[in-house]
Structures are given as C-alpha cells and as structure tokens.
Amino acid sequence: MANGILIVDKPADWTSQDVVSKLRGVFHERRAGHGGTLDPMATGILPVFFGRATRAVEFFEHAEKTYEATLRLGCVTDTQDSTGTVLERRPVEVSRAALEEVLSRFLGRQSQIPPMYSAIKVGGKKLYELARSGREVERKPRSIHVFSIDLLGFDGTEAVLRIHCSKGTYVRTLCHDIGAALGCGGCMSALRRIQAGIYTEARSHTMEEILTCGDPETLLLPTDSLFSAYPRLTLTANQEKQCRNGASFSIGRVPGRCRAYAQNGEFLALCEVIDGKLKTVKSFFEV
C-alpha cells in the first residue's frame, strides 16, 4: 500500500487530474490527490499525495509557489493565455525600463479578479463551463501576494518572468494585467512551476521516469517531509499510546508545532504544544 508524496514534473497537455488518475493505477492506490492544480499547458512541480499522506494535502494548500512564465505582449485572448481565442492584437513599443517599472507595480498584496476560464465555482457551476457556453459572470476579487517578479529576458515582444507568489495567484491573469498596464495588452504563452512549498525541481520525477521505474514506490517522499520545518519529538511508549488514542498529555516543551514519532521511528502525527500539553493536529499512522 503506497503512502507518501510524489513530486511529479507534470508534462504539457496533461491536466492535473489526468496525472492523478494515471498514478492511481501505477501505485494501485485509490487514495490519491494533488497539491495544487496546474493548467494543461503548464509544466513543472505537481505534488501527488498517496494513502495516509492524503491527510496532509490540507497543510499544503497555502504553500507559496514559484513560476517561470513567458509574457507575450500585443496579444489579448479570452483565456488570458496563448491557448485561447485572440480577441485583439496591438503594436508593441515597450522598452525594458518601461516593462520593469510596470512589473514593480504588481509586487506586494493586491486584489486579483480570477479569469472566467478557471475551475472556481459560482452558483455550483465551474467558471470555465460558463465561459464555454458564452456566459460571463461577476467574480469576486481574491487577495493575493506577489513576493517578487524577476525579468529573466526580454526581446521586445516576449518577456520571461520568474514569479514568486502566494496560493491562489493566477499567473496568466497577472500577465494579462501587466499587458493592460503597458497599454499593448498581453497574454501568457508558457508556464512552468519550479517550486511549490519546500519542493523543488531537484526532487521531481517525469512521468516517463515514473512509468518505467521498476519499483515506483522508491520515488515517494515520506509524509513527514512536508513538515520538515517543525522540530522532531520522539515519544515514550506511554506517550505514543496516548497519541494513538487521540489523547492530549502534559509535556515539558515550548509552545508550537512539532513532528511526533514512535520509538521505532514511525511518524505518528503533526502535533502542537498548547499550555504545556501536547495535542494532535493530524495523525498519520495506519489504524
């Protein structure tokens, strides 16, 4: 039975759910889910959680992301990326200095209106379903945080950007809005996620590598890798018993979260010390 986290380098033209569905068969594990949707055209890091590790997905939802995106100026589409229908083409006369000045305006906390072509639900319907039927509805702005935007290259028409941002940021909307601010319009023509939370490209595996691996379970990272920022705590036999029973107990530790382990090294739970007592936040041992 597979338990752990697989860092997939998602190929282009696969949906995130395509990846999960394929890997369910590879690992013979029904319990599987991904940690953050990537558009079909996008490539890069897609963490997939298996078995008991699926209980950790909720802790990954707020992870910061880093992308490398290509902004194509002078082209506006209905999807805000190059896969959509072109709505407008405009001449581009933008200097590198002008582009860098506009990029600086998109740093920090801000509100972003999600695109119509997205999986957000309004009235029980996904926005992209409404968009495909020719309908456009009002969308509530979402609070996002863009920590940095680095201009990696610019040829006068296309700009390569490295973007470090919060959960919920639509990079193609960011590209669309940057193009609008420059006055020539723009859309996203390529996107790659190079980091998601603590997981980087160095720990990822291509679908080809996964599908041809004799023992794909050897590619899984342990569930506790997600919580590596928290200190490790090995419980006594009596404490382990209480932890497995979901009971809290007194412990001489400073307040805060920690990773609780059994004497044999088994990862038991993400815990938190509150008022001198160790309480389970989420357990990960097999029942």
C-alpha positions, 0 to 999 in steps of 0.5 A, spaced: 500 500 500 503 506 497 503 512 502 507 518 501 508 524 496 510 524 489 513 530 486 511 529 479 514 534 473 507 534 470 508 534 462 504 539 457 497 537 455 496 533 461 491 536 466 492 535 473 487 530 474 489 526 468 496 525 472 492 523 478 488 518 475 494 515 471 498 514 478 492 511 481 493 505 477 501 505 477 501 505 485 494 501 485 492 506 490 485 509 490 487 514 495 490 519 491 490 527 490 494 533 488 497 539 491 495 544 487 492 544 480 496 546 474 493 548 467 494 543 461 499 547 458 503 548 464 509 544 466 513 543 472 512 541 480 505 537 481 505 534 488 501 527 488 499 525 495 498 517 496 494 513 502 495 516 509 499 522 506 492 524 503 491 527 510 496 532 509 494 535 502 490 540 507 497 543 510 499 544 503 494 548 500 497 555 502 504 553 500 507 559 496 509 557 489 514 559 484 513 560 476 517 561 470 512 564 465 513 567 458 509 574 457 507 575 450 505 582 449 500 585 443 496 579 444 489 579 448 485 572 448 479 570 452 483 565 456 488 570 458 493 565 455 496 563 448 491 557 448 485 561 447 481 565 442 485 572 440 480 577 441 485 583 439 492 584 437 496 591 438 503 594 436 508 593 441 513 599 443 515 597 450 522 598 452 525 594 458 525 600 463 518 601 461 516 593 462 520 593 469 517 599 472 510 596 470 512 589 473 514 593 480 507 595 480 504 588 481 509 586 487 506 586 494 498 584 496 493 586 491 486 584 489 486 579 483 479 578 479 480 570 477 479 569 469 472 566 467 476 560 464 478 557 471 475 551 475 472 556 481 465 555 482 459 560 482 452 558 483 455 550 483 457 551 476 465 551 474 467 558 471 470 555 465 463 551 463 460 558 463 465 561 459 464 555 454 457 556 453 458 564 452 456 566 459 460 571 463 459 572 470 461 577 476 467 574 480 469 576 486 476 579 487 481 574 491 487 577 495 493 575 493 501 576 494 506 577 489 513 576 493 517 578 487 517 578 479 524 577 476 525 579 468 529 573 466 529 576 458 526 580 454 526 581 446 521 586 445 515 582 444 516 576 449 518 577 456 520 571 461 518 572 468 520 568 474 514 569 479 514 568 486 507 568 489 502 566 494 496 560 493 491 562 489 495 567 484 493 566 477 499 567 473 496 568 466 491 573 469 497 577 472 500 577 465 494 579 462 494 585 467 501 587 466 499 587 458 493 592 460 498 596 464 503 597 458 497 599 454 499 593 448 495 588 452 498 581 453 497 574 454 501 568 457 504 563 452 508 558 457 508 556 464 512 552 468 512 551 476 519 550 479 517 550 486 511 549 490 512 549 498 519 546 500 519 542 493 523 543 488 525 541 481 531 537 484 526 532 487 521 531 481 520 525 477 517 525 469 512 521 468 516 517 463 521 516 469 515 514 473 512 509 468 518 505 467 521 505 474 521 498 476 519 499 483 515 506 483 514 506 490 522 508 491 520 515 488 515 517 494 517 522 499 515 520 506 509 524 509 513 527 514 517 531 509 512 536 508 513 538 515 520 538 515 520 545 518 517 543 525 522 540 530 522 532 531 519 529 538 520 522 539 515 519 544 515 514 550 511 508 549 506 511 554 506 517 550 505 514 543 499 510 546 496 516 548 497 519 541 494 513 538 488 514 542 487 521 540 489 523 547 492 530 549 498 529 555 502 534 559 509 535 556 515 539 558 516 543 551 515 550 548 509 552 545 508 550 537 508 545 532 512 539 532 513 532 528 511 526 533 514 519 532 514 512 535 520 509 538 521 505 532 521 511 528 514 511 525 511 518 524 505 518 528 502 525 527 503 533 526 502 535 533 502 542 537 504 544 544 498 548 547 499 550 555 504 545 556 500 539 553 501 536 547 495 535 542 494 532 535 493 536 529 493 530 524 495 523 525 498 519 520 499 512 522 495 506 519 489 504 524 
